[in-house]
Amino acid sequence: MIEHDEKPIAERAVNGQPVSEQPANEQPANEQPANGQPADGQPADDVMPAGFTPDPDTVSWLLTTTRSVRRGLDLERPVDRAAVEECLQLAVHAPNAEAQQNWRWYVITDPHRRRVIADYYRIAWTVHNRDHGPKHSRWRDSRRSRRTHESAQWLVDHLAEVPVLVIPCVLGRPVTAQEVQALEGMFRTDDFGGRQPRVGLTLDSTFYGSIFPAIWSFQLALRSRGLGSTITTLHLAFHEFVADELGIPRQATQIALLPVAHTKRTDFRPAGRIPARSLSYWNEWGRPRIDSSYREALVAAMENRAPTPG
């Protein structure tokens, strides 16, 4: 249902080599380096003029009305490939750790490949629904929860019909427990009375935090062009099956799935949200549970381990 019937992105060549076989450390053709300069060294042509200020009302409208859309997706209207590529181009301007730009976007428009995703998605939903279905208290508690469940069920039933499916990926893998233990060994000291620093959260946050800003930027760009999407992760239970059946490189970690289509309506309103002031804490949040001795011991330990200059 896309208007340009070309080879799937995973089958197109980059520098004469299929994307699916491209080494993880190789930079795709036409990709700008981290400093924002094109490969030919010329200044980027997408720099905003000095003094440009976006309209705050427009920005506020975009941020508050970009909603998760499922039943509101138009399954009949074709999606222009150029519009999706424009949104992806905007998405890759998002911040990411060390400006590595190690995201990849697998865009699926082929009906057979969409069916592959939809089948695994339905299997995962069936298992999930067995323990968390409409009879579960989570869905019975409110009318909004029941509507969310019905909307999720609709997506299961119609996922293969959505014109475009996008799987954002990160090259590489999340760190293993063994790698975390090795890194934590760099901080270990006997001065903490059994309390030790944990670096696993830092590493996980860096890995996933390097792609979700781009995913959100992609959704905002879609919204500005009359397209809708939702972030879902159910198929990830079968990510290895999906990767092997569709030819996604083994070194690419699938992060989510975004169904993309035109929306049946565009007059979305802000969702009901708890005011931020009720969820924010300035300077104080609860009573401290340790004194400064742990921090001072850690500072001293790291200073003693620091290499001597020269």
C-alpha positions as CSV (number, residue, x, y, z in Angstrom):
1,M,0.0,0.0,0.0
2,I,3.0,2.3,-0.3
3,E,3.1,4.4,-3.4
4,H,6.7,3.5,-4.4
5,D,7.1,-0.2,-4.9
6,E,10.9,-0.8,-4.5
7,K,13.1,-3.4,-2.9
8,P,12.8,-3.6,0.9
9,I,15.4,-1.5,2.6
10,A,17.2,-4.6,3.9
11,E,17.8,-5.7,0.3
12,R,19.2,-2.4,-1.0
13,A,22.9,-2.1,-1.4
14,V,25.2,0.3,0.4
15,N,28.6,0.8,-1.2
16,G,27.9,-2.3,-3.3
17,Q,27.1,-4.4,-0.2
18,P,23.6,-5.4,1.0
19,V,22.6,-3.6,4.2
20,S,21.9,-7.0,5.8
21,E,25.6,-7.9,5.4
22,Q,27.1,-4.6,6.3
23,P,29.6,-4.7,9.2
24,A,28.4,-3.0,12.4
25,N,31.2,-0.4,12.3
26,E,30.7,0.6,8.7
27,Q,29.1,4.0,8.1
28,P,26.2,3.9,5.6
29,A,26.6,5.8,2.4
30,N,25.5,9.4,2.5
31,E,25.5,9.4,6.3
32,Q,26.9,12.6,7.8
33,P,29.7,12.3,10.4
34,A,28.9,13.1,14.0
35,N,30.1,16.7,13.6
36,G,27.2,17.4,11.3
37,Q,29.4,18.1,8.3
38,P,28.7,16.2,5.0
39,A,31.4,13.8,3.7
40,D,32.6,16.4,1.2
41,G,33.4,18.8,3.9
42,Q,30.9,21.4,2.9
43,P,28.7,23.0,5.5
44,A,25.4,21.4,6.2
45,D,22.5,23.1,4.3
46,D,19.9,22.5,7.0
47,V,21.2,24.9,9.6
48,M,18.5,27.3,10.8
49,P,19.2,31.0,10.2
50,A,20.5,33.1,13.1
51,G,17.8,34.4,15.4
52,F,15.2,31.8,14.3
53,T,12.6,31.1,17.0
54,P,9.9,28.5,16.5
55,D,6.3,29.4,17.4
56,P,5.8,28.2,21.0
57,D,2.1,27.5,20.4
58,T,2.9,25.3,17.4
59,V,5.5,23.4,19.3
60,S,3.2,23.0,22.3
61,W,0.4,21.7,20.0
62,L,2.8,19.1,18.5
63,L,4.1,17.9,21.8
64,T,0.7,17.6,23.5
65,T,-1.4,16.1,20.6
66,T,1.0,13.5,19.3
67,R,-0.9,10.5,20.6
68,S,-0.6,6.7,20.4
69,V,-2.8,5.8,17.5
70,R,-4.1,2.3,16.8
71,R,-7.8,2.2,15.8
72,G,-7.4,5.6,14.3
73,L,-5.0,4.4,11.6
74,D,-6.3,4.5,8.1
75,L,-5.6,1.1,6.5
76,E,-6.9,2.1,3.1
77,R,-5.0,5.2,2.3
78,P,-1.5,4.8,0.7
79,V,1.5,6.2,2.5
80,D,4.0,8.2,0.4
81,R,7.5,6.7,0.9
82,A,9.0,10.2,0.6
83,A,7.0,11.3,3.7
84,V,8.4,8.4,5.8
85,E,11.9,9.2,4.7
86,E,11.5,12.8,5.6
87,C,10.4,11.8,9.0
88,L,13.3,9.5,9.4
89,Q,15.7,12.2,8.3
90,L,14.3,14.5,11.0
91,A,14.5,11.7,13.6
92,V,18.3,11.2,13.2
93,H,18.9,14.7,14.4
94,A,18.0,13.5,17.9
95,P,20.7,13.4,20.5
96,N,22.4,10.1,21.1
97,A,25.3,8.8,23.3
98,E,28.7,10.0,22.0
99,A,27.0,11.0,18.7
100,Q,27.6,7.4,17.5
101,Q,24.5,7.4,15.4
102,N,24.4,3.7,15.6
103,W,20.6,3.5,15.0
104,R,19.2,1.7,12.0
105,W,15.6,1.8,10.8
106,Y,14.0,-1.3,9.2
107,V,11.0,-0.1,7.2
108,I,8.6,-2.8,6.1
109,T,6.0,-2.3,3.3
110,D,6.0,-5.7,1.7
111,P,2.7,-7.5,2.5
112,H,4.4,-10.9,3.2
113,R,6.9,-9.3,5.5
114,R,4.2,-7.4,7.3
115,R,2.4,-10.7,7.8
116,V,5.5,-12.3,9.3
117,I,5.6,-9.5,12.0
118,A,1.9,-9.7,12.5
119,D,1.9,-13.5,13.1
120,Y,4.6,-13.2,15.8
121,Y,2.9,-10.3,17.3
122,R,-0.4,-12.2,17.6
123,I,1.4,-15.2,19.3
124,A,3.0,-12.8,21.8
125,W,-0.4,-11.1,22.4
126,T,-2.1,-14.4,23.0
127,V,0.3,-15.4,25.7
128,H,0.3,-11.9,27.2
129,N,-3.5,-11.8,27.1
130,R,-3.8,-15.1,28.9
131,D,-2.5,-13.5,32.1
132,H,-3.3,-9.9,31.5
133,G,-6.5,-10.0,29.5
134,P,-9.8,-8.1,30.0
135,K,-10.8,-10.2,33.0
136,H,-7.6,-9.0,34.8
137,S,-8.1,-6.2,37.4
138,R,-5.7,-4.0,35.4
139,W,-8.2,-3.8,32.6
140,R,-11.4,-3.8,34.7
141,D,-10.5,-0.8,36.9
142,S,-11.5,1.9,34.5
143,R,-13.2,2.6,31.3
144,R,-10.0,4.1,29.9
145,S,-8.1,0.8,30.7
146,R,-10.8,-1.2,28.9
147,R,-10.6,1.1,25.9
148,T,-6.9,0.7,25.8
149,H,-7.2,-3.1,25.8
150,E,-9.8,-3.0,23.0
151,S,-7.5,-0.7,21.0
152,A,-4.6,-3.1,21.5
153,Q,-6.7,-6.0,20.4
154,W,-7.7,-4.1,17.3
155,L,-4.0,-3.6,16.4
156,V,-3.4,-7.4,16.8
157,D,-6.2,-8.1,14.4
158,H,-5.1,-5.6,11.8
159,L,-1.3,-5.2,12.1
160,A,-0.7,-6.9,8.8
161,E,-2.9,-4.4,7.1
162,V,-1.0,-1.3,8.3
163,P,0.8,0.2,5.3
164,V,4.1,0.7,6.9
165,L,5.8,-1.0,9.9
166,V,9.0,0.5,11.2
167,I,11.5,-1.4,13.5
168,P,14.1,1.0,15.1
169,C,17.3,-0.9,15.9
170,V,20.6,-0.2,17.6
171,L,23.8,-1.8,16.3
172,G,25.3,-3.8,19.1
173,R,23.8,-5.6,22.1
174,P,23.0,-4.6,25.7
175,V,25.8,-5.4,28.1
176,T,25.8,-8.9,29.6
177,A,25.8,-9.6,33.4
178,Q,29.4,-10.7,33.1
179,E,30.4,-7.4,31.4
180,V,28.7,-5.4,34.1
181,Q,30.5,-7.4,36.9
182,A,33.8,-6.7,35.2
183,L,33.1,-3.0,35.0
184,E,31.9,-2.8,38.6
185,G,35.1,-4.4,39.7
186,M,36.8,-1.1,38.8
187,F,34.9,0.6,41.6
188,R,35.0,-2.0,44.3
189,T,36.6,-1.1,47.6
190,D,36.3,-2.4,51.2
191,D,35.5,1.1,52.5
192,F,31.7,1.0,51.9
193,G,30.6,-1.5,54.5
194,G,29.2,-3.9,51.9
195,R,27.5,-1.2,49.8
196,Q,28.9,-1.2,46.2
197,P,28.3,1.0,43.1
198,R,26.2,-0.5,40.3
199,V,27.0,0.4,36.7
200,G,24.4,-1.8,35.0
201,L,21.7,0.9,35.0
202,T,24.2,3.4,33.5
203,L,25.0,1.1,30.6
204,D,21.4,0.1,30.0
205,S,20.2,3.7,30.1
206,T,22.9,4.7,27.6
207,F,22.1,1.9,25.2
208,Y,18.3,2.4,25.1
209,G,18.5,6.1,25.7
210,S,20.4,6.5,22.5
211,I,17.4,5.5,20.3
212,F,14.2,6.5,22.1
213,P,14.8,10.3,21.6
214,A,15.0,9.5,17.8
215,I,11.9,7.3,18.0
216,W,9.9,10.2,19.6
217,S,11.2,12.6,17.1
218,F,10.1,10.3,14.3
219,Q,6.6,10.2,15.9
220,L,6.5,14.0,16.1
221,A,7.5,14.3,12.5
222,L,4.8,11.8,11.5
223,R,2.1,13.8,13.4
224,S,3.1,17.0,11.7
225,R,2.4,15.3,8.3
226,G,-0.9,13.8,9.1
227,L,0.5,10.3,9.9
228,G,0.1,8.4,13.2
229,S,1.9,5.6,15.0
230,T,2.3,3.9,18.4
231,I,5.2,2.3,20.1
232,T,4.8,-1.4,20.8
233,T,7.2,-4.1,21.8
234,L,5.2,-7.3,21.9
235,H,7.0,-8.9,18.9
236,L,10.4,-8.6,20.7
237,A,9.7,-11.8,22.5
238,F,10.4,-13.4,19.1
239,H,13.1,-10.9,18.0
240,E,15.5,-13.7,17.0
241,F,12.8,-15.5,14.9
242,V,11.9,-12.2,13.2
243,A,15.5,-11.3,12.6
244,D,16.3,-14.7,11.0
245,E,13.1,-14.9,8.9
246,L,13.4,-11.3,7.6
247,G,17.2,-11.1,7.3
248,I,17.8,-8.5,10.0
249,P,21.5,-8.5,10.8
250,R,22.4,-10.4,14.0
251,Q,24.4,-7.4,15.4
252,A,21.2,-5.2,15.2
253,T,19.1,-5.1,18.4
254,Q,15.4,-4.5,17.7
255,I,14.0,-1.9,20.1
256,A,10.4,-1.5,19.2
257,L,7.8,-1.7,16.5
258,L,5.9,1.3,15.1
259,P,2.9,0.8,12.8
260,V,2.6,3.9,10.6
261,A,-0.4,5.1,8.5
262,H,-2.4,8.2,7.9
263,T,-4.8,8.9,10.7
264,K,-8.6,8.9,10.1
265,R,-8.8,12.2,12.0
266,T,-6.3,14.9,12.8
267,D,-8.0,16.9,15.6
268,F,-6.4,15.0,18.4
269,R,-6.5,16.7,21.8
270,P,-4.0,16.5,24.7
271,A,-4.4,13.4,26.8
272,G,-5.4,13.7,30.4
273,R,-2.3,13.8,32.5
274,I,-1.4,14.3,36.1
275,P,0.0,17.8,36.4
276,A,3.8,17.8,36.3
277,R,3.9,19.9,39.5
278,S,2.3,17.0,41.3
279,L,5.1,14.7,40.1
280,S,8.1,17.0,40.5
281,Y,10.4,17.4,43.4
282,W,12.8,20.4,43.8
283,N,15.9,19.8,45.8
284,E,14.2,17.5,48.4
285,W,12.5,14.2,47.9
286,G,12.3,12.0,51.0
287,R,14.5,11.7,54.0
288,P,18.3,10.9,53.4
289,R,19.2,7.4,54.4
290,I,23.1,7.7,54.5
291,D,25.5,10.4,55.5
292,S,28.4,11.8,53.4
293,S,30.9,9.1,54.6
294,Y,30.2,6.8,51.6
295,R,30.7,9.5,49.1
296,E,33.9,10.8,50.7
297,A,35.3,7.2,50.9
298,L,34.5,6.7,47.2
299,V,36.2,10.0,46.2
300,A,39.3,9.1,48.2
301,A,39.4,5.6,46.8
302,M,39.2,6.9,43.2
303,E,41.8,9.6,43.9
304,N,44.2,6.9,45.2
305,R,43.7,4.8,42.1
306,A,44.1,7.7,39.6
307,P,47.3,7.4,37.5
308,T,50.1,9.8,38.2
309,P,50.3,12.6,35.6
310,G,53.3,12.2,33.3
